[in-house]
Amino acid sequence: MQREHTDVNVKPRERFLTLDTATTVMAAALMNGRELLGESNVYGERNHSVHVITELERLLNEEGLTRDDVDGIAVGVGPGSYTGIRIAVTAAKTLAWAWGIPVTSISTLHALAWGGWNGGIETKGQEDKNESVNNGSSGAQAADWIVPVLDARRGQVYTGLFGVNTVDDTESPQRLEPDAIRLMTAWTDDLLQRLEALPSEERPPVIWLVGETAVHAETAERLRAWSELRIVPYELEGRWVGRLGADKLLRQEHDELHTLVPNYTQLAEAEANLLRQR
């Protein structure tokens, strides 16, 4: 059934559902534009498929909305758990097709970076934001780096690199390196080389390691040679999936329904060879 055309003088609705099941948390949100209406964070990776539809329905019901009020859906495509990613991507594509709404893909690591950094700032205290604003007023402060990590076992991580302007935490972190599965030791070496090559004024004042940090924090400690390192254990929250997805949908950045696929990622050939030698 096609939707009725709305009055051109009435602002179109901007209500979006967002979903990510690439980690141990099924993170979902209902957005009205960039405003969070509700979120769901369900723990237990093996049960994601059980909760997806019921949690999305609950988010709608709590706001008195139905599927006819949804104008788009955003889905985390990983990287992360192979099984988990497929659950969210399949659900999002099915709903987008059945409801006749656009779908867009977002990076699980991008949402993890944004949420982990914000959580770290809040934990550290408001003085960090105040200090950043004062320093940033001169235009001289380089951006912080955010390194999100999800454990991929055998010394590997799903990871990427993002920069964040701490003067304005309403803007999502900017991507500096693509998402990939990497050996944590080799990834740390790469980051160290990058830091060494930067002029001192362009080096990040703080590097944030966020996500599943327990196994890999010791390796990352080497980054303290160039910048302050803050380690923030963090589990994905629906609100950050929501904000990232809403931003893309509001920009009308949509994916083609039938070609939208998970981002599983693969090790670079050199790293794969090194892993086989162990």
Number of C-alpha atoms within 10 A of each C-alpha: 6 6 8 6 6 10 8 7 6 7 8 10 12 17 22 28 27 31 33 36 32 31 27 20 21 27 29 31 29 29 25 17 18 17 14 18 18 19 24 20 19 19 16 12 16 10 14 24 17 10 14 22 14 11 20 19 14 15 21 20 12 10 11 9 14 11 14 10 13 22 20 26 26 33 31 31 28 30 26 29 18 16 15 25 25 22 21 29 25 15 16 28 24 13 18 20 14 11 17 16 17 23 29 25 28 22 23 30 32 28 26 27 32 28 25 27 30 17 16 20 19 13 11 12 11 10 11 15 17 13 12 16 17 13 15 17 10 8 9 10 20 19 22 22 26 28 25 31 28 26 21 18 10 10 15 21 26 27 29 21 23 24 22 21 19 24 18 12 14 11 14 20 24 16 15 12 12 13 22 21 24 23 23 23 15 14 19 17 16 12 16 17 11 11 18 13 11 11 8 12 10 14 20 22 16 18 24 25 27 29 24 22 19 12 13 18 19 9 15 22 15 16 17 13 11 16 17 14 20 20 20 22 17 21 18 26 22 24 25 26 31 33 26 25 31 30 16 16 23 15 8 13 13 18 14 12 16 8 8 17 17 23 20 17 14 13 16 12 9 8 16 13 11 10 14 7 6 6
